[in-house]
């Protein structure tokens, strides 16, 4: 198996295998340090983990939303795989919130329909899927709120009110503004400081 540079996909995982076979392959796959693996459109996609400053953004979102979680739910940026059998997808979201009972088992796969909130921070290699495929899949699974932090365009996009036809509500704000996270949270998320930091090296007067 090899990694493709521009669009990192494990070779040999085209739609000839069933979703269950892909999940088994994913479980057995040795993913290099600094990468994560997901099942998207019938292929195992291996993508690099985030840039360093993304950590501040991940922690800021979790810290702000934690007091507003529905009772019994937890929010985390730890890597876990959520499975969506109906659409044959398996995602490892950057931030995920779900009821604690969703993790009360010995499987390494969590139920995607248990999610109450998902956030994805885009990168150049994952941005298209975050803004297309995952929007449809999270809506079909009934995830109440999907937040996309578009790190390339520096804007936050909220999708809510999932239905059979997709999310019925979509709105966006530039980084630096507050953006409302609807029920079950009901909180205006402050996106101040989500922008990429200015490079210090090479600036006039900087070493």
C-alpha positions as CSV (number, residue, x, y, z in Angstrom):
1,X,0.0,0.0,0.0
2,X,1.2,3.5,-0.8
3,X,0.3,7.0,0.0
4,X,-0.5,9.4,-2.8
5,X,1.1,12.8,-2.2
6,X,-1.5,15.4,-3.3
7,X,-4.7,13.5,-2.5
8,X,-3.5,10.9,0.1
9,X,-5.6,7.8,-0.6
10,X,-4.5,4.2,0.2
11,X,-4.2,2.3,-3.1
12,X,-6.3,-0.8,-3.5
13,X,-9.4,0.5,-1.7
14,X,-11.6,1.4,-4.6
15,X,-15.3,0.5,-4.3
16,X,-14.8,-3.2,-5.1
17,X,-14.8,-4.1,-1.4
18,X,-17.8,-3.8,0.9
19,X,-18.0,-1.1,3.6
20,X,-17.5,-3.8,6.3
21,X,-14.3,-4.9,4.5
22,X,-13.0,-1.4,4.3
23,X,-13.7,-1.0,8.0
24,X,-11.7,-4.1,8.7
25,X,-8.9,-2.9,6.5
26,X,-8.9,0.5,8.2
27,X,-8.7,-1.2,11.6
28,X,-5.6,-3.2,10.4
29,X,-4.0,-0.3,8.7
30,X,-0.8,1.1,10.1
31,X,-1.2,4.9,9.8
32,X,2.0,6.9,9.9
33,X,2.4,9.2,12.9
34,X,0.9,12.6,12.1
35,X,-1.9,11.2,9.8
36,X,-5.5,10.1,10.3
37,X,-7.5,7.7,8.1
38,X,-11.2,7.9,7.2
39,X,-13.5,6.2,4.7
40,X,-14.8,8.6,2.1
41,X,-16.7,7.7,-1.1
42,X,-15.6,4.1,-1.0
43,X,-11.9,4.8,-0.4
44,X,-9.6,4.9,2.7
45,X,-8.3,8.5,2.8
46,X,-5.2,9.3,4.8
47,X,-4.8,13.0,5.6
48,X,-2.1,14.8,7.6
49,X,-3.0,16.1,11.1
50,X,-3.4,19.8,11.6
51,X,-0.9,22.7,11.8
52,X,0.3,23.7,15.2
53,X,-1.9,26.7,15.7
54,X,-5.0,24.6,15.0
55,X,-4.6,23.3,18.6
56,X,-5.5,26.6,20.1
57,X,-8.6,26.7,17.9
58,X,-9.6,23.2,18.9
59,X,-9.2,23.9,22.6
60,X,-11.1,27.3,22.3
61,X,-14.1,25.6,20.7
62,X,-14.2,22.9,23.3
63,X,-13.7,25.2,26.2
64,X,-16.4,27.6,25.0
65,X,-19.1,25.0,24.2
66,X,-18.5,22.6,27.2
67,X,-20.7,24.6,29.7
68,X,-23.5,24.5,27.1
69,X,-23.5,20.8,26.4
70,X,-26.8,18.9,26.7
71,X,-27.0,16.9,29.9
72,X,-24.9,13.7,29.8
73,X,-22.9,14.8,26.7
74,X,-19.1,15.3,26.4
75,X,-17.1,17.2,23.9
76,X,-13.6,16.2,22.8
77,X,-10.9,16.8,20.2
78,X,-9.4,13.3,20.8
79,X,-9.2,11.1,17.6
80,X,-12.1,8.7,17.4
81,X,-13.8,7.1,14.4
82,X,-17.5,7.6,13.9
83,X,-19.2,5.2,11.5
84,X,-22.2,5.9,9.2
85,X,-23.3,2.6,7.8
86,X,-26.2,4.0,5.9
87,X,-23.9,6.2,3.7
88,X,-20.9,3.9,4.0
89,X,-18.7,6.5,5.6
90,X,-16.4,6.6,8.6
91,X,-15.0,9.9,9.8
92,X,-12.6,11.0,12.5
93,X,-14.0,14.5,13.2
94,X,-11.7,17.2,14.6
95,X,-14.2,18.0,17.4
96,X,-17.1,15.8,18.4
97,X,-19.8,15.9,21.0
98,X,-22.1,13.0,21.9
99,X,-23.8,11.4,24.9
100,X,-21.5,9.5,27.1
101,X,-23.4,6.2,26.5
102,X,-22.1,6.3,22.9
103,X,-18.7,5.2,24.2
104,X,-19.9,2.6,26.6
105,X,-18.6,-0.4,24.6
106,X,-15.4,-2.1,23.6
107,X,-15.5,-1.3,19.9
108,X,-13.2,1.2,18.3
109,X,-16.1,2.5,16.1
110,X,-18.6,4.9,17.5
111,X,-22.2,5.5,16.2
112,X,-22.3,8.6,14.0
113,X,-26.0,9.0,14.8
114,X,-25.1,9.6,18.5
115,X,-23.3,12.9,17.6
116,X,-24.9,16.1,18.9
117,X,-22.2,18.4,17.4
118,X,-19.3,18.1,15.0
119,X,-16.6,20.6,13.9
120,X,-14.1,20.2,11.2
121,X,-11.0,22.5,10.6
122,X,-10.2,22.5,6.9
123,X,-6.9,21.9,5.4
124,X,-5.9,22.0,1.7
125,X,-6.2,18.2,1.4
126,X,-9.6,17.9,3.2
127,X,-11.4,21.1,2.5
128,X,-13.5,19.8,-0.4
129,X,-14.8,16.8,1.6
130,X,-15.5,19.0,4.7
131,X,-17.6,21.3,2.6
132,X,-19.5,18.7,0.5
133,X,-19.4,15.0,1.4
134,X,-19.4,15.5,5.2
135,X,-22.2,18.1,5.0
136,X,-24.5,15.5,3.4
137,X,-23.5,12.6,5.6
138,X,-23.8,14.5,8.9
139,X,-27.2,15.9,7.8
140,X,-28.4,12.4,6.8
141,X,-27.3,11.1,10.3
142,X,-29.3,13.8,12.0
143,X,-26.3,15.6,13.6
144,X,-28.0,18.7,15.0
145,X,-25.1,21.1,14.3
146,X,-22.1,20.9,12.0
147,X,-19.5,23.6,12.3
148,X,-16.9,24.1,9.5
149,X,-13.9,26.3,10.4
150,X,-12.6,27.2,7.0
151,X,-9.0,27.8,7.8
152,X,-8.1,28.8,4.3
153,X,-10.8,31.5,3.9
154,X,-10.8,32.3,7.7
155,X,-14.5,32.0,8.2
156,X,-16.8,29.9,10.3
157,X,-19.8,28.1,8.7
158,X,-22.7,26.7,10.7
159,X,-25.1,24.1,9.3
160,X,-28.2,23.2,11.4
161,X,-31.7,21.8,11.2
162,X,-30.9,18.5,9.5
163,X,-33.5,16.9,7.3
164,X,-33.8,14.1,4.7
165,X,-32.8,16.7,2.1
166,X,-29.8,18.0,4.0
167,X,-29.2,20.9,6.4
168,X,-32.0,23.5,6.1
169,X,-30.0,26.4,7.7
170,X,-26.5,27.6,6.8
171,X,-24.9,30.8,7.8
172,X,-21.3,32.1,8.1
173,X,-19.2,34.7,9.8
174,X,-15.5,35.8,9.3
175,X,-13.0,34.8,11.9
176,X,-13.0,37.4,14.7
177,X,-16.8,37.6,14.9
178,X,-19.2,35.7,17.1
179,X,-21.2,33.0,15.4
180,X,-24.4,31.5,16.9
181,X,-24.3,27.7,17.6
182,X,-28.0,26.7,17.7
183,X,-29.8,24.1,19.8
184,X,-28.9,22.0,21.6
185,X,-26.3,24.6,22.6
186,X,-27.7,28.1,22.1
187,X,-24.4,29.9,22.4
188,X,-22.5,32.6,20.4
189,X,-19.1,31.1,19.7
190,X,-16.3,33.7,19.8
191,X,-13.9,33.1,16.9
192,X,-11.4,35.7,17.9
193,X,-7.8,34.4,17.5
194,X,-8.8,31.7,15.0
195,X,-6.8,33.3,12.2
196,X,-3.4,32.0,11.2
197,X,-0.6,33.7,13.2
198,X,1.6,36.1,11.5
199,X,5.0,34.6,10.7
200,X,7.6,36.3,12.9
201,X,10.7,35.1,11.0
202,X,11.6,37.2,8.1
203,X,9.8,40.4,9.3
204,X,11.7,43.6,9.5
205,X,13.5,43.8,12.8
206,X,13.0,40.1,13.5
207,X,15.8,37.6,13.7
